[in-house]
């Protein structure tokens, strides 16, 4: 049997914590000797099935996220939580437009359900409501994985300083007294949405920038959730079977919630986020010059699919991995 067949057999055996040996006979002919020939055939079949499954998982992730992208509107979503019909309708009519979609809730309990499902871009909530009040609602939103990043404006007729401090202590991003001026609340909404957009763009640049040894300008502190998701992806970096569904499970969100939250925070779908982490790490390893392109490809979770790795790397950095490594060695 040819030597390269032996190498393949050894790799398969090693993956399953087995042993494979080559014995040289006096006749100078070679043979592979394994305990159970049937087991080798089974392992080869399993390897083939695993490779097919990996391709299928990647295709499913891509197709699912393409469907999610199509179902997502480009409009920003504002959730208005107000049990006074007149006030709620006033706010809805003012904000609803070609760029903004408004969703309504008449209670905190209803708001929790809607927010968990839709992950709005901003929430405006009354403080005094039947059942759960606005302070408690704000605290719940700010402590849940799916909604902790959403800016919240509290509306209240209470004008005491202690009331305002209470709102800020539970995480409210702004606090407006009733009766409010519609122009004022509109300006504050625009400011919060603009701040969120600027932060999203900063996080995107931070995540996708080309690694360099040069001094970088100060970047905003990364959102704690992004740090958590990044750490989870890096933990499974070499695992090419690590899917979006597994990532969502690991950070205690549904797939849809993870999709919408990452889109809101960094402008990337989860599969793009995972790929970005992998490619960024690949660039760092190539800069260090201690590993070959093939070794880096395996290390960052692309397996032995070198052509796909090279394609994605070039899309991200504008050059092939080998060209990137050569340029890095010269600097």
C-alpha positions as CSV (number, residue, x, y, z in Angstrom):
1,X,0.0,0.0,0.0
2,X,1.3,3.5,-0.9
3,X,2.8,5.6,1.9
4,X,0.4,8.5,1.5
5,X,-2.5,6.0,2.2
6,X,-0.7,5.1,5.4
7,X,-0.6,8.9,6.4
8,X,-4.4,9.1,5.9
9,X,-5.0,6.0,7.9
10,X,-2.8,7.3,10.7
11,X,-4.7,10.6,10.9
12,X,-8.0,8.8,11.0
13,X,-6.8,6.3,13.7
14,X,-5.3,9.2,15.7
15,X,-8.7,11.1,15.7
16,X,-10.2,8.0,17.3
17,X,-7.4,7.5,19.7
18,X,-6.3,4.4,17.9
19,X,-2.9,3.2,16.6
20,X,-1.7,2.4,13.1
21,X,1.7,1.0,12.2
22,X,3.7,0.3,9.1
23,X,5.9,-2.9,9.0
24,X,8.7,-3.3,6.4
25,X,9.0,-6.9,5.3
26,X,12.3,-8.5,4.1
27,X,10.8,-8.6,0.6
28,X,10.9,-4.8,0.7
29,X,7.1,-4.7,0.2
30,X,5.0,-2.6,2.6
31,X,1.7,-3.2,4.2
32,X,-0.6,-1.5,6.7
33,X,-1.4,-3.6,9.7
34,X,-4.4,-2.7,11.8
35,X,-6.3,-4.7,14.4
36,X,-9.6,-4.7,12.6
37,X,-9.8,-4.0,8.9
38,X,-13.6,-3.6,9.2
39,X,-13.0,-0.8,11.7
40,X,-10.8,1.1,9.2
41,X,-13.5,0.9,6.6
42,X,-16.1,2.1,9.2
43,X,-13.9,5.0,10.2
44,X,-13.4,6.0,6.5
45,X,-17.2,6.0,6.1
46,X,-17.6,8.1,9.2
47,X,-15.0,10.6,8.0
48,X,-16.9,10.9,4.7
49,X,-20.2,11.4,6.5
50,X,-18.6,14.0,8.9
51,X,-17.3,16.0,5.9
52,X,-20.7,15.9,4.3
53,X,-22.4,17.0,7.5
54,X,-20.0,19.9,7.9
55,X,-20.8,21.1,4.4
56,X,-24.5,20.7,5.1
57,X,-24.3,22.6,8.4
58,X,-22.5,25.5,6.7
59,X,-25.1,25.5,4.0
60,X,-28.0,25.4,6.4
61,X,-26.5,28.3,8.5
62,X,-26.1,30.4,5.4
63,X,-29.6,29.6,4.0
64,X,-31.2,30.3,7.4
65,X,-29.5,33.6,7.8
66,X,-30.3,34.6,4.2
67,X,-34.0,33.9,5.1
68,X,-33.6,35.9,8.3
69,X,-32.0,38.8,6.4
70,X,-35.0,38.9,3.9
71,X,-37.5,38.9,6.8
72,X,-35.8,41.8,8.5
73,X,-36.9,45.3,7.6
74,X,-34.4,48.1,7.2
75,X,-36.6,50.3,9.4
76,X,-35.6,51.1,12.9
77,X,-38.1,49.8,15.5
78,X,-39.4,51.8,18.4
79,X,-41.4,50.1,21.1
80,X,-43.9,52.4,22.9
81,X,-45.1,51.2,26.3
82,X,-48.0,53.3,27.5
83,X,-51.4,52.5,29.0
84,X,-52.9,55.9,28.1
85,X,-54.3,55.4,24.6
86,X,-54.2,59.1,23.7
87,X,-50.5,59.4,24.6
88,X,-49.6,56.2,23.0
89,X,-51.3,57.1,19.7
90,X,-49.7,60.6,19.7
91,X,-46.3,59.1,20.0
92,X,-47.0,56.4,17.4
93,X,-48.4,58.9,14.8
94,X,-45.4,61.2,15.4
95,X,-42.6,58.5,15.0
96,X,-44.0,56.1,12.5
97,X,-42.5,56.8,9.1
98,X,-40.7,55.2,6.2
99,X,-37.6,54.9,8.4
100,X,-39.2,54.0,11.7
101,X,-41.6,51.2,12.6
102,X,-43.6,51.6,15.8
103,X,-44.8,48.7,18.0
104,X,-47.1,49.2,20.9
105,X,-47.7,47.7,24.4
106,X,-50.2,48.7,27.0
107,X,-48.5,47.0,29.9
108,X,-45.0,46.1,31.0
109,X,-45.8,42.4,30.7
110,X,-46.9,42.8,27.1
111,X,-43.8,44.9,26.4
112,X,-41.5,42.2,27.7
113,X,-43.0,39.7,25.3
114,X,-42.8,42.0,22.3
115,X,-39.2,43.1,23.1
116,X,-38.0,39.5,23.5
117,X,-39.5,38.6,20.1
118,X,-38.6,41.7,18.1
119,X,-35.5,43.2,19.8
120,X,-36.4,46.9,19.1
121,X,-33.9,49.6,18.5
122,X,-35.3,51.9,21.2
123,X,-38.0,51.7,23.9
124,X,-40.1,54.6,25.3
125,X,-42.0,53.6,28.4
126,X,-44.3,55.3,30.9
127,X,-43.3,54.9,34.5
128,X,-46.7,54.6,36.2
129,X,-48.7,51.7,34.8
130,X,-51.0,49.0,36.2
131,X,-49.0,45.9,37.3
132,X,-45.2,46.2,36.7
133,X,-44.1,49.9,36.7
134,X,-41.7,51.4,34.3
135,X,-38.7,51.4,36.7
136,X,-39.0,47.6,37.2
137,X,-39.5,47.1,33.5
138,X,-36.4,49.1,32.7
139,X,-34.4,47.1,35.2
140,X,-35.6,43.8,33.7
141,X,-34.8,44.9,30.2
142,X,-31.3,46.0,31.2
143,X,-30.5,42.7,33.0
144,X,-31.7,40.3,30.2
145,X,-29.2,39.1,27.5
146,X,-31.6,39.8,24.6
147,X,-32.5,43.4,25.6
148,X,-29.7,44.8,27.7
149,X,-28.3,46.9,24.9
150,X,-31.6,48.7,24.0
151,X,-31.7,52.4,24.8
152,X,-34.7,53.2,27.1
153,X,-36.5,56.6,27.6
154,X,-38.8,56.8,30.7
155,X,-41.8,59.1,30.7
156,X,-43.3,60.3,34.0
157,X,-45.3,63.0,35.6
158,X,-43.2,62.8,38.7
159,X,-40.8,65.7,38.7
160,X,-38.9,65.1,41.9
161,X,-35.1,64.6,41.7
162,X,-35.4,61.3,43.6
163,X,-37.7,60.0,40.9
164,X,-35.3,60.9,38.1
165,X,-32.4,59.4,40.0
166,X,-34.4,56.2,40.5
167,X,-34.9,56.0,36.7
168,X,-31.2,56.5,36.0
169,X,-30.2,53.9,38.7
170,X,-32.2,51.2,37.0
171,X,-30.4,51.9,33.7
172,X,-32.7,54.4,31.8
173,X,-30.8,56.2,29.1
174,X,-33.0,59.3,29.3
175,X,-35.8,60.6,31.5
176,X,-38.5,63.0,30.3
177,X,-41.2,64.7,32.3
178,X,-44.9,64.8,31.4
179,X,-46.4,66.8,29.9
180,X,-43.6,66.6,27.3
181,X,-42.9,68.6,24.2
182,X,-43.1,66.4,21.1
183,X,-40.2,68.2,19.5
184,X,-38.1,67.6,22.6
185,X,-38.8,63.9,22.8
186,X,-38.2,63.6,19.1
187,X,-34.8,65.2,19.4
188,X,-33.8,62.9,22.2
189,X,-34.9,59.8,20.3
190,X,-32.9,60.9,17.3
191,X,-29.8,61.5,19.5
192,X,-30.1,58.0,21.1
193,X,-30.6,56.3,17.8
194,X,-27.6,58.2,16.3
195,X,-25.4,57.3,19.3
196,X,-26.4,53.7,18.9
197,X,-25.6,53.8,15.1
198,X,-22.2,55.4,15.8
199,X,-21.4,52.8,18.4
200,X,-22.4,50.0,16.0
201,X,-20.1,51.4,13.3
202,X,-17.3,51.7,15.9
203,X,-17.7,48.1,17.0
204,X,-17.9,46.9,13.4
205,X,-14.6,48.7,12.6
206,X,-13.0,47.3,15.8
207,X,-14.1,43.8,14.7
208,X,-13.1,43.9,11.1
209,X,-10.1,46.1,10.9
210,X,-6.8,44.7,9.5
211,X,-4.5,43.7,12.4
212,X,-1.5,46.0,12.6
213,X,1.4,46.6,15.0
214,X,1.1,50.3,14.6
215,X,-0.5,52.4,17.4
216,X,-4.3,52.5,17.0
217,X,-6.6,55.3,17.9
218,X,-8.6,54.8,21.1
219,X,-11.6,52.6,20.5
220,X,-14.9,52.5,22.5
221,X,-15.1,49.9,25.3
222,X,-16.6,46.8,23.8
223,X,-20.2,45.9,24.8
224,X,-20.1,43.2,27.5
225,X,-22.3,40.9,25.4
226,X,-20.0,41.2,22.4
227,X,-17.1,40.3,24.7
228,X,-19.0,37.3,25.9
229,X,-19.9,36.1,22.3
230,X,-16.4,36.8,21.1
231,X,-14.9,34.7,23.9
232,X,-17.3,31.8,23.1
233,X,-16.3,31.8,19.4
234,X,-12.6,31.9,20.3
235,X,-13.1,29.0,22.7
236,X,-14.4,26.9,19.8
237,X,-12.1,28.5,17.2
238,X,-10.6,25.3,15.8
239,X,-14.0,23.5,15.8
240,X,-15.2,23.7,12.2
241,X,-18.5,22.1,13.4
242,X,-19.3,25.1,15.6
243,X,-22.6,26.5,14.3
244,X,-24.8,29.6,14.9
245,X,-27.3,27.4,16.8
246,X,-24.6,26.2,19.2
247,X,-23.4,29.8,19.7
248,X,-26.9,30.9,20.5
249,X,-27.3,28.1,23.0
250,X,-24.0,28.9,24.6
251,X,-25.0,32.6,25.2
252,X,-28.6,31.7,26.3
253,X,-30.5,33.2,23.4
254,X,-32.6,31.9,20.6
255,X,-31.2,31.9,17.1
256,X,-33.5,34.8,16.2
257,X,-32.6,36.8,19.3
258,X,-28.9,36.3,18.6
259,X,-29.3,37.4,15.0
260,X,-31.2,40.6,15.9
261,X,-28.9,41.5,18.8
262,X,-25.7,41.1,16.8
263,X,-27.2,43.0,13.9
264,X,-28.1,45.8,16.3
265,X,-24.8,45.9,18.1
266,X,-22.3,45.4,15.3
267,X,-24.2,45.2,12.1
268,X,-23.2,41.5,11.4
269,X,-25.3,38.4,11.3
270,X,-24.0,35.6,13.6
271,X,-22.4,33.6,10.8
272,X,-20.6,36.7,9.6
273,X,-19.5,37.4,13.2
274,X,-18.1,33.9,13.6
275,X,-16.3,34.2,10.3
276,X,-14.9,37.6,11.2
277,X,-13.4,36.3,14.5
278,X,-11.8,33.3,12.6
279,X,-10.3,35.5,9.9
280,X,-9.0,38.1,12.4
281,X,-7.3,35.4,14.3
282,X,-5.9,33.9,11.1
283,X,-4.4,37.3,10.2
284,X,-2.7,37.5,13.6
285,X,-1.2,34.0,13.3
286,X,0.1,34.8,9.8
287,X,1.7,38.0,11.1
288,X,3.5,36.0,13.7
289,X,5.0,33.9,11.0
290,X,5.2,30.7,13.1
291,X,2.6,28.7,11.2
292,X,2.1,27.8,7.6
293,X,-1.1,28.8,5.8
294,X,-2.4,25.3,6.0
295,X,-1.8,25.1,9.7
296,X,-3.5,28.5,10.3
297,X,-6.5,27.3,8.2
298,X,-7.0,24.3,10.5
299,X,-6.3,26.3,13.6
300,X,-9.0,28.9,13.0
301,X,-11.8,26.4,12.1
302,X,-11.7,26.1,8.3
303,X,-10.5,22.5,8.5
304,X,-8.7,21.5,5.3
305,X,-10.9,23.6,3.0
306,X,-7.9,25.7,2.0
307,X,-9.5,27.2,-1.1
308,X,-12.6,28.5,0.8
309,X,-10.3,29.9,3.5
310,X,-8.2,31.7,0.9
311,X,-11.3,33.1,-0.8
312,X,-12.8,34.4,2.5
313,X,-9.5,35.8,3.6
314,X,-9.0,37.7,0.4
315,X,-12.5,39.1,0.6
316,X,-11.7,40.4,4.0
317,X,-8.1,41.6,3.6
318,X,-7.8,42.1,-0.1
319,X,-4.9,39.7,-0.5
320,X,-4.4,35.9,-0.2
321,X,-3.2,34.4,3.1
322,X,0.2,33.6,1.6
323,X,0.6,37.2,0.2
324,X,-0.5,38.6,3.6
325,X,2.1,36.4,5.4
326,X,4.8,37.5,2.9
327,X,4.0,41.2,3.4
328,X,3.9,40.8,7.2
329,X,7.3,39.2,7.2
330,X,8.8,42.2,5.4
331,X,7.4,44.8,7.9
